[in-house]
Amino acid sequence: MLVLSRKVGEEIIIGNDIRVRVLSVQGNQIRLGFVAPRDVEIQRQELLEPGRNRPARPRPAAVSLPAPDAIVEGRPKDESDR
């Protein structure tokens, strides 16, 4: 297992086309943003546990993350902050 420390706005890149960005940290909760090709399925571990019914959902179109300079005090700026 690789263990990394990242600050808000910093990214981890997996391969050539998967990005994981730290969006915010509040207490013991971390918000992460993922950018990956449409054919890469991203699931929460608890949804894959045996005995859980996982509803089939189409994956939404790619979502763009805010630029690192748009992150302020652990949260993305909204348009009114710019």
N, CA, C and O atoms as CSV, one atom per row, in Angstrom:
chain,resi,resn,atom,element,x,y,z
A,1,MET,N,N,0.849,-1.175,0.000
A,1,MET,CA,C,0.000,0.000,0.000
A,1,MET,C,C,0.894,1.237,0.000
A,1,MET,O,O,1.856,1.320,0.764
A,2,LEU,N,N,0.574,2.171,-0.844
A,2,LEU,CA,C,1.253,3.459,-0.897
A,2,LEU,C,C,0.452,4.444,-0.064
A,2,LEU,O,O,-0.760,4.558,-0.243
A,3,VAL,N,N,1.108,5.160,0.843
A,3,VAL,CA,C,0.442,6.149,1.680
A,3,VAL,C,C,1.029,7.513,1.351
A,3,VAL,O,O,2.241,7.712,1.428
A,4,LEU,N,N,0.160,8.451,0.984
A,4,LEU,CA,C,0.588,9.796,0.610
A,4,LEU,C,C,-0.153,10.827,1.455
A,4,LEU,O,O,-1.287,10.602,1.877
A,5,SER,N,N,0.492,11.941,1.692
A,5,SER,CA,C,-0.170,13.085,2.317
A,5,SER,C,C,-0.412,14.119,1.237
A,5,SER,O,O,0.486,14.412,0.448
A,6,ARG,N,N,-1.597,14.670,1.191
A,6,ARG,CA,C,-1.949,15.682,0.209
A,6,ARG,C,C,-2.683,16.798,0.924
A,6,ARG,O,O,-3.359,16.566,1.926
A,7,LYS,N,N,-2.548,18.001,0.410
A,7,LYS,CA,C,-3.273,19.160,0.923
A,7,LYS,C,C,-4.440,19.464,-0.001
A,7,LYS,O,O,-4.495,18.965,-1.125
A,8,VAL,N,N,-5.370,20.279,0.471
A,8,VAL,CA,C,-6.521,20.670,-0.341
A,8,VAL,C,C,-6.026,21.272,-1.657
A,8,VAL,O,O,-5.142,22.128,-1.668
A,9,GLY,N,N,-6.607,20.815,-2.757
A,9,GLY,CA,C,-6.244,21.294,-4.083
A,9,GLY,C,C,-5.169,20.467,-4.763
A,9,GLY,O,O,-4.972,20.594,-5.971
A,10,GLU,N,N,-4.472,19.627,-4.018
A,10,GLU,CA,C,-3.433,18.794,-4.616
A,10,GLU,C,C,-4.048,17.527,-5.195
A,10,GLU,O,O,-5.111,17.082,-4.762
A,11,GLU,N,N,-3.363,16.951,-6.184
A,11,GLU,CA,C,-3.867,15.788,-6.893
A,11,GLU,C,C,-2.904,14.613,-6.807
A,11,GLU,O,O,-1.709,14.764,-6.557
A,12,ILE,N,N,-3.476,13.444,-7.026
A,12,ILE,CA,C,-2.725,12.218,-7.245
A,12,ILE,C,C,-3.132,11.746,-8.633
A,12,ILE,O,O,-4.319,11.720,-8.957
A,13,ILE,N,N,-2.166,11.378,-9.446
A,13,ILE,CA,C,-2.452,10.908,-10.795
A,13,ILE,C,C,-2.128,9.419,-10.857
A,13,ILE,O,O,-1.034,8.994,-10.487
A,14,ILE,N,N,-3.098,8.631,-11.332
A,14,ILE,CA,C,-2.947,7.183,-11.452
A,14,ILE,C,C,-2.904,6.864,-12.943
A,14,ILE,O,O,-3.845,7.160,-13.679
A,15,GLY,N,N,-1.810,6.260,-13.373
A,15,GLY,CA,C,-1.642,6.002,-14.804
A,15,GLY,C,C,-1.564,7.330,-15.535
A,15,GLY,O,O,-1.044,8.313,-15.007
A,16,ASN,N,N,-2.085,7.348,-16.755
A,16,ASN,CA,C,-2.054,8.570,-17.553
A,16,ASN,C,C,-3.362,9.333,-17.533
A,16,ASN,O,O,-3.415,10.482,-17.973
A,17,ASP,N,N,-4.431,8.705,-17.023
A,17,ASP,CA,C,-5.731,9.337,-17.231
A,17,ASP,C,C,-6.686,9.302,-16.044
A,17,ASP,O,O,-7.881,9.543,-16.218
A,18,ILE,N,N,-6.196,9.012,-14.851
A,18,ILE,CA,C,-7.055,9.046,-13.662
A,18,ILE,C,C,-6.456,10.044,-12.679
A,18,ILE,O,O,-5.283,9.955,-12.316
A,19,ARG,N,N,-7.282,10.996,-12.256
A,19,ARG,CA,C,-6.843,12.021,-11.310
A,19,ARG,C,C,-7.742,11.991,-10.084
A,19,ARG,O,O,-8.962,11.865,-10.193
A,20,VAL,N,N,-7.117,12.109,-8.913
A,20,VAL,CA,C,-7.845,12.186,-7.651
A,20,VAL,C,C,-7.399,13.474,-6.978
A,20,VAL,O,O,-6.212,13.658,-6.711
A,21,ARG,N,N,-8.347,14.367,-6.701
A,21,ARG,CA,C,-8.017,15.659,-6.094
A,21,ARG,C,C,-8.676,15.767,-4.723
A,21,ARG,O,O,-9.833,15.385,-4.550
A,22,VAL,N,N,-7.938,16.285,-3.761
A,22,VAL,CA,C,-8.488,16.574,-2.437
A,22,VAL,C,C,-9.250,17.887,-2.553
A,22,VAL,O,O,-8.658,18.930,-2.828
A,23,LEU,N,N,-10.567,17.836,-2.342
A,23,LEU,CA,C,-11.400,19.029,-2.467
A,23,LEU,C,C,-11.556,19.760,-1.145
A,23,LEU,O,O,-11.546,20.990,-1.112
A,24,SER,N,N,-11.700,19.011,-0.046
A,24,SER,CA,C,-11.819,19.662,1.261
A,24,SER,C,C,-11.546,18.656,2.357
A,24,SER,O,O,-11.665,17.446,2.165
A,25,VAL,N,N,-11.174,19.187,3.515
A,25,VAL,CA,C,-10.964,18.383,4.710
A,25,VAL,C,C,-11.680,19.103,5.842
A,25,VAL,O,O,-11.399,20.268,6.121
A,26,GLN,N,N,-12.609,18.407,6.493
A,26,GLN,CA,C,-13.344,18.979,7.614
A,26,GLN,C,C,-13.382,17.933,8.713
A,26,GLN,O,O,-14.126,16.957,8.615
A,27,GLY,N,N,-12.588,18.125,9.759
A,27,GLY,CA,C,-12.511,17.135,10.832
A,27,GLY,C,C,-11.978,15.830,10.294
A,27,GLY,O,O,-10.888,15.782,9.725
A,28,ASN,N,N,-12.759,14.750,10.477
A,28,ASN,CA,C,-12.311,13.450,9.981
A,28,ASN,C,C,-12.964,13.083,8.653
A,28,ASN,O,O,-12.973,11.914,8.267
A,29,GLN,N,N,-13.510,14.072,7.953
A,29,GLN,CA,C,-14.147,13.827,6.653
A,29,GLN,C,C,-13.332,14.497,5.541
A,29,GLN,O,O,-12.960,15.666,5.640
A,30,ILE,N,N,-13.070,13.736,4.496
A,30,ILE,CA,C,-12.307,14.232,3.347
A,30,ILE,C,C,-13.188,14.115,2.114
A,30,ILE,O,O,-13.790,13.067,1.879
A,31,ARG,N,N,-13.271,15.189,1.316
A,31,ARG,CA,C,-14.002,15.139,0.048
A,31,ARG,C,C,-12.981,15.006,-1.071
A,31,ARG,O,O,-12.049,15.804,-1.178
A,32,LEU,N,N,-13.169,13.985,-1.904
A,32,LEU,CA,C,-12.278,13.725,-3.026
A,32,LEU,C,C,-13.042,13.892,-4.326
A,32,LEU,O,O,-14.233,13.590,-4.396
A,33,GLY,N,N,-12.359,14.371,-5.353
A,33,GLY,CA,C,-12.924,14.453,-6.696
A,33,GLY,C,C,-12.138,13.523,-7.601
A,33,GLY,O,O,-10.914,13.441,-7.501
A,34,PHE,N,N,-12.839,12.821,-8.488
A,34,PHE,CA,C,-12.214,11.856,-9.389
A,34,PHE,C,C,-12.496,12.251,-10.826
A,34,PHE,O,O,-13.623,12.613,-11.166
A,35,VAL,N,N,-11.484,12.183,-11.662
A,35,VAL,CA,C,-11.637,12.353,-13.103
A,35,VAL,C,C,-11.036,11.109,-13.731
A,35,VAL,O,O,-9.865,10.794,-13.521
A,36,ALA,N,N,-11.858,10.401,-14.510
A,36,ALA,CA,C,-11.410,9.155,-15.131
A,36,ALA,C,C,-12.157,8.962,-16.439
A,36,ALA,O,O,-13.218,9.553,-16.637
A,37,PRO,N,N,-11.620,8.144,-17.333
A,37,PRO,CA,C,-12.335,7.842,-18.575
A,37,PRO,C,C,-13.683,7.183,-18.256
A,37,PRO,O,O,-13.852,6.561,-17.207
A,38,ARG,N,N,-14.623,7.333,-19.171
A,38,ARG,CA,C,-15.970,6.791,-18.955
A,38,ARG,C,C,-15.976,5.283,-18.737
A,38,ARG,O,O,-16.872,4.766,-18.069
A,39,ASP,N,N,-14.998,4.567,-19.283
A,39,ASP,CA,C,-14.998,3.115,-19.132
A,39,ASP,C,C,-14.420,2.649,-17.797
A,39,ASP,O,O,-14.421,1.449,-17.524
A,40,VAL,N,N,-13.934,3.546,-16.970
A,40,VAL,CA,C,-13.416,3.200,-15.645
A,40,VAL,C,C,-14.542,3.382,-14.633
A,40,VAL,O,O,-15.054,4.487,-14.457
A,41,GLU,N,N,-14.921,2.298,-13.974
A,41,GLU,CA,C,-15.994,2.350,-12.986
A,41,GLU,C,C,-15.399,2.705,-11.630
A,41,GLU,O,O,-14.409,2.110,-11.204
A,42,ILE,N,N,-16.003,3.675,-10.955
A,42,ILE,CA,C,-15.560,4.093,-9.629
A,42,ILE,C,C,-16.698,3.796,-8.664
A,42,ILE,O,O,-17.803,4.315,-8.819
A,43,GLN,N,N,-16.424,2.960,-7.670
A,43,GLN,CA,C,-17.450,2.551,-6.710
A,43,GLN,C,C,-16.958,2.741,-5.284
A,43,GLN,O,O,-15.761,2.651,-5.012
A,44,ARG,N,N,-17.885,3.004,-4.384
A,44,ARG,CA,C,-17.566,2.999,-2.956
A,44,ARG,C,C,-17.493,1.545,-2.504
A,44,ARG,O,O,-18.290,0.714,-2.938
A,45,GLN,N,N,-16.549,1.245,-1.643
A,45,GLN,CA,C,-16.314,-0.127,-1.193
A,45,GLN,C,C,-17.555,-0.725,-0.559
A,45,GLN,O,O,-17.858,-1.892,-0.804
A,46,GLU,N,N,-18.278,0.029,0.242
A,46,GLU,CA,C,-19.432,-0.540,0.942
A,46,GLU,C,C,-20.540,-0.973,-0.015
A,46,GLU,O,O,-21.369,-1.806,0.351
A,47,LEU,N,N,-20.574,-0.432,-1.221
A,47,LEU,CA,C,-21.575,-0.850,-2.196
A,47,LEU,C,C,-21.220,-2.181,-2.852
A,47,LEU,O,O,-22.070,-2.811,-3.481
A,48,LEU,N,N,-19.984,-2.604,-2.708
A,48,LEU,CA,C,-19.541,-3.855,-3.313
A,48,LEU,C,C,-19.585,-5.022,-2.338
A,48,LEU,O,O,-19.283,-6.151,-2.725
A,49,GLU,N,N,-19.954,-4.780,-1.079
A,49,GLU,CA,C,-20.004,-5.842,-0.077
A,49,GLU,C,C,-21.074,-6.858,-0.442
A,49,GLU,O,O,-22.124,-6.491,-0.971
A,50,PRO,N,N,-20.820,-8.125,-0.167
A,50,PRO,CA,C,-21.816,-9.164,-0.463
A,50,PRO,C,C,-23.128,-8.897,0.274
A,50,PRO,O,O,-23.137,-8.402,1.401
A,51,GLY,N,N,-24.222,-9.233,-0.381
A,51,GLY,CA,C,-25.527,-9.080,0.242
A,51,GLY,C,C,-26.181,-7.735,0.027
A,51,GLY,O,O,-27.342,-7.550,0.391
A,52,ARG,N,N,-25.471,-6.803,-0.552
A,52,ARG,CA,C,-26.058,-5.491,-0.819
A,52,ARG,C,C,-26.546,-5.465,-2.261
A,52,ARG,O,O,-25.831,-5.872,-3.177
A,53,ASN,N,N,-27.743,-4.992,-2.449
A,53,ASN,CA,C,-28.268,-4.833,-3.808
A,53,ASN,C,C,-27.758,-3.515,-4.353
A,53,ASN,O,O,-28.023,-2.452,-3.791
A,54,ARG,N,N,-27.040,-3.590,-5.427
A,54,ARG,CA,C,-26.483,-2.377,-6.037
A,54,ARG,C,C,-27.321,-2.019,-7.247
A,54,ARG,O,O,-27.335,-2.759,-8.230
A,55,PRO,N,N,-28.026,-0.887,-7.192
A,55,PRO,CA,C,-28.830,-0.504,-8.352
A,55,PRO,C,C,-27.933,-0.151,-9.535
A,55,PRO,O,O,-26.891,0.484,-9.374
A,56,ALA,N,N,-28.349,-0.568,-10.707
A,56,ALA,CA,C,-27.602,-0.231,-11.924
A,56,ALA,C,C,-27.916,1.203,-12.297
A,56,ALA,O,O,-29.080,1.567,-12.466
A,57,ARG,N,N,-26.885,2.016,-12.424
A,57,ARG,CA,C,-27.059,3.414,-12.807
A,57,ARG,C,C,-26.079,3.728,-13.915
A,57,ARG,O,O,-24.923,3.307,-13.856
A,58,PRO,N,N,-26.513,4.450,-14.910
A,58,PRO,CA,C,-25.537,4.879,-15.922
A,58,PRO,C,C,-24.605,5.907,-15.306
A,58,PRO,O,O,-25.015,6.718,-14.476
A,59,ARG,N,N,-23.357,5.863,-15.718
A,59,ARG,CA,C,-22.384,6.825,-15.212
A,59,ARG,C,C,-22.604,8.158,-15.901
A,59,ARG,O,O,-22.741,8.202,-17.123
A,60,PRO,N,N,-22.640,9.259,-15.136
A,60,PRO,CA,C,-22.831,10.567,-15.764
A,60,PRO,C,C,-21.622,10.958,-16.607
A,60,PRO,O,O,-20.548,10.366,-16.490
A,61,ALA,N,N,-21.810,11.945,-17.442
A,61,ALA,CA,C,-20.709,12.450,-18.271
A,61,ALA,C,C,-19.584,12.930,-17.364
A,61,ALA,O,O,-19.798,13.225,-16.189
A,62,ALA,N,N,-18.393,13.002,-17.923
A,62,ALA,CA,C,-17.231,13.436,-17.151
A,62,ALA,C,C,-17.503,14.780,-16.489
A,62,ALA,O,O,-18.124,15.668,-17.074
A,63,VAL,N,N,-17.030,14.906,-15.270
A,63,VAL,CA,C,-17.220,16.122,-14.495
A,63,VAL,C,C,-15.872,16.801,-14.368
A,63,VAL,O,O,-14.877,16.145,-14.058
A,64,SER,N,N,-15.821,18.082,-14.597
A,64,SER,CA,C,-14.559,18.788,-14.437
A,64,SER,C,C,-14.446,19.302,-13.014
A,64,SER,O,O,-15.423,19.766,-12.425
A,65,LEU,N,N,-13.247,19.213,-12.473
A,65,LEU,CA,C,-12.991,19.687,-11.121
A,65,LEU,C,C,-12.560,21.141,-11.171
A,65,LEU,O,O,-12.054,21.603,-12.194
A,66,PRO,N,N,-12.755,21.873,-10.073
A,66,PRO,CA,C,-12.283,23.255,-10.063
A,66,PRO,C,C,-10.758,23.287,-10.149
A,66,PRO,O,O,-10.085,22.362,-9.696
A,67,ALA,N,N,-10.230,24.340,-10.723
A,67,ALA,CA,C,-8.778,24.503,-10.794
A,67,ALA,C,C,-8.236,24.646,-9.381
A,67,ALA,O,O,-8.934,25.167,-8.511
A,68,PRO,N,N,-6.987,24.189,-9.124
A,68,PRO,CA,C,-6.432,24.285,-7.768
A,68,PRO,C,C,-6.492,25.694,-7.196
A,68,PRO,O,O,-6.673,25.851,-5.989
A,69,ASP,N,N,-6.344,26.739,-8.037
A,69,ASP,CA,C,-6.391,28.103,-7.514
A,69,ASP,C,C,-7.814,28.541,-7.175
A,69,ASP,O,O,-8.007,29.623,-6.621
A,70,ALA,N,N,-8.813,27.715,-7.498
A,70,ALA,CA,C,-10.200,28.031,-7.159
A,70,ALA,C,C,-10.575,27.485,-5.791
A,70,ALA,O,O,-11.702,27.687,-5.339
A,71,ILE,N,N,-9.652,26.795,-5.120
A,71,ILE,CA,C,-9.921,26.232,-3.798
A,71,ILE,C,C,-9.547,27.273,-2.746
A,71,ILE,O,O,-8.428,27.785,-2.738
A,72,VAL,N,N,-10.491,27.579,-1.861
A,72,VAL,CA,C,-10.249,28.559,-0.805
A,72,VAL,C,C,-10.715,27.973,0.518
A,72,VAL,O,O,-11.848,27.506,0.631
A,73,GLU,N,N,-9.846,27.997,1.514
A,73,GLU,CA,C,-10.185,27.555,2.861
A,73,GLU,C,C,-10.885,26.207,2.869
A,73,GLU,O,O,-11.871,26.022,3.583
A,74,GLY,N,N,-10.375,25.250,2.068
A,74,GLY,CA,C,-10.896,23.906,2.107
A,74,GLY,C,C,-12.183,23.686,1.355
A,74,GLY,O,O,-12.792,22.624,1.481
A,75,ARG,N,N,-12.623,24.672,0.563
A,75,ARG,CA,C,-13.843,24.470,-0.218
A,75,ARG,C,C,-13.664,25.137,-1.571
A,75,ARG,O,O,-12.974,26.150,-1.683
A,76,PRO,N,N,-14.290,24.565,-2.607
A,76,PRO,CA,C,-14.201,25.223,-3.907
A,76,PRO,C,C,-14.927,26.562,-3.885
A,76,PRO,O,O,-15.989,26.687,-3.274
A,77,LYS,N,N,-14.362,27.551,-4.545
A,77,LYS,CA,C,-15.052,28.835,-4.695
A,77,LYS,C,C,-16.250,28.651,-5.597
A,77,LYS,O,O,-16.206,27.862,-6.541
A,78,ASP,N,N,-17.318,29.371,-5.315
A,78,ASP,CA,C,-18.376,29.385,-6.312
A,78,ASP,C,C,-18.247,30.674,-7.112
A,78,ASP,O,O,-17.417,31.530,-6.805
A,79,GLU,N,N,-19.055,30.795,-8.110
A,79,GLU,CA,C,-18.919,31.904,-9.043
A,79,GLU,C,C,-18.960,33.260,-8.330
A,79,GLU,O,O,-18.317,34.209,-8.779
A,80,SER,N,N,-19.706,33.362,-7.227
A,80,SER,CA,C,-19.799,34.645,-6.530
A,80,SER,C,C,-18.508,35.014,-5.819
A,80,SER,O,O,-18.296,36.185,-5.503
A,81,ASP,N,N,-17.622,34.020,-5.554
A,81,ASP,CA,C,-16.354,34.294,-4.878
A,81,ASP,C,C,-15.280,34.801,-5.824
A,81,ASP,O,O,-14.251,35.300,-5.369
A,82,ARG,N,N,-15.490,34.687,-7.113
A,82,ARG,CA,C,-14.425,35.042,-8.074
A,82,ARG,C,C,-14.407,36.501,-8.382
A,82,ARG,O,O,-13.576,36.956,-9.168
